[in-house]
Amino acid sequence: MGLTGSSESEIECNGNINDVDTTGASSTTARPEGLNYSGVRASEEIARKDLDRMKGYKPMIISAARKHNMDPAVIAGIISRESHAGHVLENGWGDHGNAFGLMQVDKRYHTPVGSWNSQEHLDQGTGILADMINTIEDKFPEWTTEQQLKGGISAYNTGPGNVHNYPGVDNGTTHQDYANDVVARAKFYKRNGY
């Protein structure tokens, strides 16, 4: 699907994020954030906490989105989940030194490019996400476009070989909620101009 509008909030690629079902963050994801509740509400609160930092990356997110035909809200949702818009990184690294940058590109599978908060990094991470979505589209052609989008988000975290069916799309992802949490955060960012 192509770009449907001229503003970033109108870009709907690989399905409409607002039409993707989600249960939001699990309690395992929410508790370390100081939240005593889970679900979409928790995902939205975490995304809200990251919003001011995210704004500094918005032009680069939009550029990566246009380059890879991706909804910028989805990119923002992944950045929030992976690095809290850079807030939790040490010299650009996370995941015990295995993942790099805002989108936490795993050095065990990819050679990181650019600095941790650069356009090159966002282009690389968004390209990896687009590849994961395309792989899930090929693997599950019977899924709806929105299901393929959610499956691709899951594959970004766990690899496409670990996505086996839609009801279990988050089985094997970090905290068993990665795609559901990212989708809920992305919907928040969509409502906030991404």
Phi and psi in degrees as a GROMACS rama.xvg file:
@    title "Ramachandran Plot"
@    xaxis  label "Phi"
@    yaxis  label "Psi"
@TYPE xy
-90.3792  -176.444  GLY-2
-69.606  132.7  LEU-3
-102.014  -3.09464  THR-4
-161.805  175.03  GLY-5
-90.7166  -19.5108  SER-6
-97.2347  154.63  SER-7
-61.8034  -31.0664  GLU-8
-73.748  -9.06369  SER-9
-101.774  -4.1204  GLU-10
-69.6498  121.367  ILE-11
-129.292  96.5009  GLU-12
-117.505  146.209  CYS-13
57.0046  36.6327  ASN-14
99.472  168.028  GLY-15
-98.1272  115.341  ASN-16
-56.7907  -31.7351  ILE-17
-68.5244  -15.6986  ASN-18
-98.4984  3.35466  ASP-19
-87.3416  127.804  VAL-20
-71.0599  149.67  ASP-21
-156.048  146.331  THR-22
-103.755  -6.71461  THR-23
78.2876  -161.642  GLY-24
-74.2816  143.236  ALA-25
-77.9016  167.754  SER-26
-64.9432  -27.745  SER-27
-65.2896  -33.3934  THR-28
-81.0179  -38.8441  THR-29
-73.7265  -39.4136  ALA-30
-56.7886  -48.1122  ARG-31
-62.8874  -16.0686  PRO-32
-87.1748  3.59474  GLU-33
81.3066  18.0877  GLY-34
-103.844  137.079  LEU-35
-101.408  21.0245  ASN-36
-138.675  164.675  TYR-37
-130.002  -168.547  SER-38
88.5527  -164.843  GLY-39
-59.8386  -40.413  VAL-40
-57.0362  -42.5474  ARG-41
-66.1433  -45.0088  ALA-42
-58.2602  -43.4846  SER-43
-65.149  -38.3953  GLU-44
-66.4249  -41.5852  GLU-45
-63.8154  -44.2846  ILE-46
-62.3343  -38.7243  ALA-47
-62.1153  -41.5855  ARG-48
-62.2063  -29.5561  LYS-49
-88.6887  -7.94531  ASP-50
-59.7129  -46.1719  LEU-51
-61.3488  -43.2738  ASP-52
-65.7403  -38.8305  ARG-53
-61.6483  -35.9593  MET-54
-56.7869  -32.2731  LYS-55
-66.7959  -20.3589  GLY-56
-103.915  -1.43105  TYR-57
-55.152  -46.7884  LYS-58
-59.1281  -38.8954  PRO-59
-71.0248  -36.3138  MET-60
-61.989  -45.3866  ILE-61
-61.1  -42.8168  ILE-62
-61.9104  -46.531  SER-63
-63.7951  -38.5454  ALA-64
-61.3679  -46.3599  ALA-65
-64.9663  -41.0084  ARG-66
-63.1853  -36.1094  LYS-67
-110.891  11.9022  HIS-68
54.3709  50.2431  ASN-69
-124.544  146.37  MET-70
-69.1251  122.659  ASP-71
-60.2817  -28.2692  PRO-72
-64.0334  -34.9708  ALA-73
-67.1765  -43.032  VAL-74
-60.1249  -45.6826  ILE-75
-61.8654  -39.9394  ALA-76
-60.8393  -41.0267  GLY-77
-68.5442  -43.0763  ILE-78
-60.473  -41.1054  ILE-79
-62.3467  -48.664  SER-80
-65.7154  -43.5123  ARG-81
-75.2247  -39.6661  GLU-82
-142.114  8.20611  SER-83
50.0453  46.8627  HIS-84
54.8931  40.501  ALA-85
90.6209  -10.2132  GLY-86
-61.6625  -32.5678  HIS-87
-99.4874  5.23285  VAL-88
-84.0357  150.541  LEU-89
-114.045  109.796  GLU-90
53.513  34.543  ASN-91
88.2737  -2.47505  GLY-92
-111.128  149.765  TRP-93
-142.764  -171.137  GLY-94
50.9279  51.1644  ASP-95
57.406  35.5703  HIS-96
82.1188  9.74473  GLY-97
-97.6144  -18.7863  ASN-98
-123.928  141.086  ALA-99
-121.453  136.121  PHE-100
84.1047  -179.709  GLY-101
-54.147  -38.5203  LEU-102
-98.0881  4.95631  MET-103
51.5993  59.947  GLN-104
-68.4685  124.289  VAL-105
-79.502  117.532  ASP-106
-68.0472  -15.1209  LYS-107
-74.0234  -17.8723  ARG-108
-121.792  -19.4413  TYR-109
-140.676  150.493  HIS-110
-91.3079  110.164  THR-111
-58.988  143.195  PRO-112
-121.683  153.022  VAL-113
70.7535  -177.875  GLY-114
-82.8991  166.5  SER-115
-60.3491  -24.6864  TRP-116
-122.655  32.4065  ASN-117
-99.4798  165.395  SER-118
-61.0001  -39.9965  GLN-119
-59.3143  -42.4729  GLU-120
-64.0507  -47.0447  HIS-121
-63.5263  -37.3185  LEU-122
-63.1808  -42.3589  ASP-123
-64.3982  -50.3816  GLN-124
-60.7646  -41.7901  GLY-125
-67.5794  -36.741  THR-126
-63.1487  -40.6033  GLY-127
-63.4259  -44.5193  ILE-128
-59.0757  -46.2152  LEU-129
-60.4171  -41.1619  ALA-130
-62.3653  -39.973  ASP-131
-64.6394  -42.7086  MET-132
-62.8673  -44.8777  ILE-133
-61.7413  -39.6506  ASN-134
-63.5956  -42.5286  THR-135
-67.4385  -37.247  ILE-136
-58.4038  -44.069  GLU-137
-69.0807  -37.6598  ASP-138
-72.8267  -34.6067  LYS-139
-129.637  67.8163  PHE-140
-64.5325  -19.2643  PRO-141
-80.7718  -12.9089  GLU-142
-72.4015  153.098  TRP-143
-68.1443  164.033  THR-144
-58.2564  -39.5401  THR-145
-69.0969  -37.3246  GLU-146
-65.2103  -39.409  GLN-147
-64.1133  -38.7268  GLN-148
-60.4727  -48.4374  LEU-149
-64.3881  -39.5998  LYS-150
-63.1969  -37.7705  GLY-151
-66.3852  -37.026  GLY-152
-63.7789  -43.3875  ILE-153
-60.3285  -44.6789  SER-154
-63.3062  -31.2478  ALA-155
-57.7819  -34.3986  TYR-156
-87.3777  -42.8693  ASN-157
-115.814  -7.29201  THR-158
92.6508  144.588  GLY-159
-65.6315  -25.8476  PRO-160
-68.2217  -15.7661  GLY-161
-98.2238  1.65964  ASN-162
-97.2306  113.273  VAL-163
-112.29  -29.546  HIS-164
-161.402  161.337  ASN-165
-71.0518  -43.2776  TYR-166
-59.0128  -29.2011  PRO-167
-106.503  30.8902  GLY-168
-57.36  -28.3502  VAL-169
-97.5529  0.261126  ASP-170
-60.9219  125.652  ASN-171
91.0806  -7.8538  GLY-172
-82.4303  164.824  THR-173
-57.0456  123.64  THR-174
62.9779  11.7741  HIS-175
59.4568  27.0008  GLN-176
-145.378  11.5682  ASP-177
-54.3429  -56.5019  TYR-178
-65.2083  -42.5549  ALA-179
-61.4337  -41.075  ASN-180
-68.5573  -46.781  ASP-181
-60.891  -42.3918  VAL-182
-60.5766  -45.3299  VAL-183
-63.7589  -41.0868  ALA-184
-65.808  -41.6642  ARG-185
-60.9318  -39.9989  ALA-186
-61.9451  -39.3391  LYS-187
-60.2719  -47.9977  PHE-188
-66.2244  -33.6872  TYR-189
-60.2051  -43.7706  LYS-190
-68.7211  -17.0446  ARG-191
-108.81  30.7748  ASN-192
91.4146  11.438  GLY-193
